[in-house]
Amino acid sequence: MDKVFTPRRLQKEIGYTFHDQELLLTALTHRSYFNEHRNERPRNNERLEFLGDAVLELVSSEFLYHMEPEQPEGQMTRMRASIVCEPTLAFCTRTLKLGEYLFLGRGEETTGGRGRDSIVSDAMEALIGAIYLDGGFANAKEFILRFILNDLEHKKLFFDSKTILQEMVQSKENGTVTYELLKEEGPDHDKLFTSRAMAGGEELGRGSGRTKKAAEQHAAYQAIIRAQGEVLNVSEKN
């Protein structure tokens, strides 16, 4: 492999071209790869992750300060925590397919590391740190606004889906949403669970995930999207 690696497609996707390609390379290098290729890699992405986390927290704090002028400090702290948490960042990496660009060791590669929330969310923070060092705060902020702080209502819908679905069901029939595990597939280190959301003996939606909780969350999200679609169709007919 070349000493300087230039994933042009990723840089095109993020709208930023690195002056120092080694910074980008480091941001994409997981410690498992570094441990197997110490002669090839000067470092892994953990230090960049540390830096990117701080930049993300500052930008998201400023964003909430201006966007939520009536919210008290405690509420903004909770909102910020939901924005910068591991599942949210992992969700944001899907647009970029960031996992495809990572350098992983053989063990992580064979156990589904490219789709693991902890790995891709750390890489997202490392990428922020790399942009900050290479292009300054303004470029890092632009990246965060575009790929993390965009479409927050949709992200809130996804991550609060179980609560939102329960409220929807209660408002209509005073019922309770339950979740049924339909199947689990794959080896122990790389399971895929499928669950469905139920209320009143009716299936509302089903979804899959790497954990039972994630599968339930996805099922609830699909149920909400389905319900919203049915409401929209009825209103259009009327």
C-alpha positions in Angstrom: 0.0 0.0 0.0 1.2 3.5 -0.8 2.6 5.6 2.0 0.1 8.4 1.1 -3.4 7.1 0.7 -5.9 9.4 -1.0 -9.6 8.2 -0.9 -10.8 10.8 -3.4 -14.4 9.6 -3.2 -14.6 10.3 0.5 -13.1 13.7 0.1 -15.6 14.5 -2.6 -18.4 13.3 -0.4 -17.4 15.5 2.5 -16.5 18.5 0.3 -13.1 18.9 1.7 -9.7 18.0 0.2 -6.9 17.5 2.7 -3.6 19.4 2.2 -1.9 16.8 4.4 -3.2 13.4 3.3 -1.4 11.7 6.2 -3.9 13.3 8.5 -6.7 11.7 6.7 -4.9 8.4 6.6 -4.4 8.6 10.4 -8.1 9.4 10.9 -9.1 6.3 9.1 -6.7 4.0 10.9 -8.2 1.9 13.7 -5.8 0.7 16.4 -6.3 -2.9 15.4 -4.7 -2.1 12.0 -2.0 0.0 13.6 -1.1 -2.9 15.9 -0.6 -5.2 12.9 1.2 -2.7 10.7 3.5 -0.7 13.0 6.1 -0.3 10.3 3.6 1.1 7.9 1.6 3.3 10.2 3.1 6.0 12.5 0.0 6.2 14.6 -3.7 5.3 14.9 -6.8 7.6 15.1 -7.3 7.7 18.9 -5.5 11.1 19.4 -7.5 12.7 16.6 -10.7 11.2 18.1 -9.9 13.0 21.3 -9.4 16.3 19.5 -12.5 15.9 17.3 -14.7 15.1 20.3 -13.7 18.5 21.8 -14.4 20.4 18.5 -17.7 18.6 18.1 -18.8 19.5 21.6 -17.9 23.2 21.1 -19.7 23.5 17.7 -22.8 21.6 18.9 -22.9 23.8 22.1 -22.8 27.0 20.0 -25.4 25.6 17.6 -27.8 24.9 20.4 -27.2 28.2 22.1 -28.3 30.1 19.0 -31.0 27.6 17.9 -32.7 27.1 21.3 -32.7 30.6 22.9 -35.5 29.7 25.3 -34.0 26.5 26.6 -32.4 26.3 30.0 -28.8 25.1 30.5 -29.9 21.6 31.7 -32.1 20.9 28.7 -29.4 22.1 26.3 -26.9 19.8 28.0 -29.2 16.8 27.5 -29.8 17.8 23.8 -26.0 18.1 23.2 -25.4 14.7 24.8 -27.9 13.1 22.5 -26.2 14.8 19.5 -22.7 13.7 20.3 -23.5 10.2 21.6 -22.2 7.0 19.9 -25.4 5.9 18.2 -26.1 9.4 16.7 -22.6 9.7 15.3 -22.8 6.2 13.9 -26.1 7.0 12.3 -24.5 10.1 10.7 -21.7 8.0 9.2 -24.1 6.1 7.1 -24.5 8.9 4.6 -20.7 8.9 4.0 -20.4 5.1 4.2 -17.4 5.9 6.4 -17.0 2.3 7.5 -15.9 1.4 4.0 -12.9 3.6 4.2 -11.5 2.4 7.5 -8.2 0.5 7.9 -9.0 -2.4 10.3 -7.1 -5.3 11.6 -7.9 -8.8 10.5 -9.9 -9.6 13.7 -12.1 -6.5 13.4 -12.5 -7.0 9.7 -13.9 -10.5 10.1 -16.2 -9.7 13.1 -18.1 -6.9 11.4 -16.1 -3.9 12.6 -17.0 -1.8 9.7 -20.6 -1.7 10.9 -19.9 -1.4 14.6 -21.2 1.8 16.1 -18.2 2.3 18.5 -15.7 2.0 15.6 -17.4 4.2 13.1 -18.4 6.9 15.6 -14.8 7.1 16.8 -13.7 7.5 13.2 -16.2 10.3 12.7 -14.7 12.2 15.6 -11.2 11.5 14.3 -12.2 12.8 10.9 -13.4 16.0 12.6 -10.1 16.4 14.4 -8.2 15.8 11.2 -10.2 18.5 9.3 -9.6 20.9 12.2 -5.8 20.4 12.2 -5.6 20.5 8.4 -8.1 23.3 7.6 -8.9 25.1 10.8 -12.0 25.6 12.9 -14.2 27.0 10.1 -13.8 23.9 7.9 -14.4 21.6 10.8 -17.5 23.5 11.8 -18.9 23.4 8.2 -18.4 19.6 8.2 -20.2 19.2 11.5 -23.1 21.4 10.5 -23.5 19.5 7.2 -23.2 15.9 8.4 -24.1 15.9 12.1 -26.3 18.9 13.0 -28.4 18.7 9.9 -32.0 17.3 9.9 -32.1 17.0 13.7 -35.9 16.5 13.8 -35.4 13.3 11.7 -32.6 12.1 13.9 -34.7 12.8 17.0 -37.5 10.8 15.5 -35.2 7.8 15.0 -33.4 7.9 18.4 -36.6 8.6 20.4 -38.7 6.2 18.3 -39.7 3.9 21.1 -41.0 6.7 23.3 -42.7 8.5 20.4 -44.4 5.3 19.2 -45.7 4.6 22.8 -47.1 8.1 23.0 -48.8 7.7 19.6 -50.4 4.4 20.7 -51.5 5.7 24.0 -53.1 8.8 22.5 -55.3 6.6 20.3 -56.2 3.6 22.3 -54.5 3.8 25.7 -52.5 0.7 24.8 -49.0 -0.5 25.3 -46.4 -1.3 22.7 -44.6 -4.6 23.1 -41.6 -6.0 21.1 -41.3 -9.5 19.9 -38.0 -11.0 18.8 -38.6 -12.8 15.5 -35.2 -14.2 14.8 -31.5 -13.9 15.3 -28.9 -14.8 12.7 -25.1 -15.0 12.4 -22.3 -16.0 14.7 -22.1 -14.8 18.3 -19.6 -12.1 17.5 -21.8 -10.7 14.6 -25.4 -11.3 15.4 -28.3 -9.7 13.5 -31.6 -9.5 15.4 -35.1 -8.9 13.9 -38.0 -7.7 16.0 -41.4 -6.3 15.5 -43.5 -3.7 17.4 -46.9 -4.9 18.5 -50.0 -3.2 20.0 -53.5 -4.7 20.4 -52.4 -7.9 18.7 -51.4 -6.0 15.5 -47.9 -5.7 14.1 -47.0 -2.0 13.7 -43.6 -2.4 12.2 -40.5 -4.5 12.2 -36.8 -3.8 12.0 -33.3 -5.3 12.4 -30.1 -4.4 14.3 -26.9 -5.7 15.7 -28.5 -5.7 19.2 -32.0 -6.5 20.4 -32.4 -2.9 21.5 -31.3 -1.6 18.1 -33.8 -4.0 16.4 -36.6 -2.8 18.6 -35.7 0.8 17.9 -35.7 0.2 14.2 -39.1 -1.5 14.4 -40.5 1.4 16.3 -39.1 3.8 13.7 -40.6 1.8 10.8 -44.0 1.8 12.7 -43.9 5.6 13.0 -43.0 6.1 9.3 -45.8 3.7 8.3 -48.3 5.5 10.5 -47.3 8.9 9.1 -47.7 7.5 5.6 -51.2 6.3 6.3 -52.2 9.6 7.8 -50.8 11.4 4.7 -52.7 9.1 2.3 -55.9 9.6 4.1 -55.5 13.4 4.1 -54.7 13.4 0.3 -57.8 11.4 -0.4 -59.9 13.9 1.5 
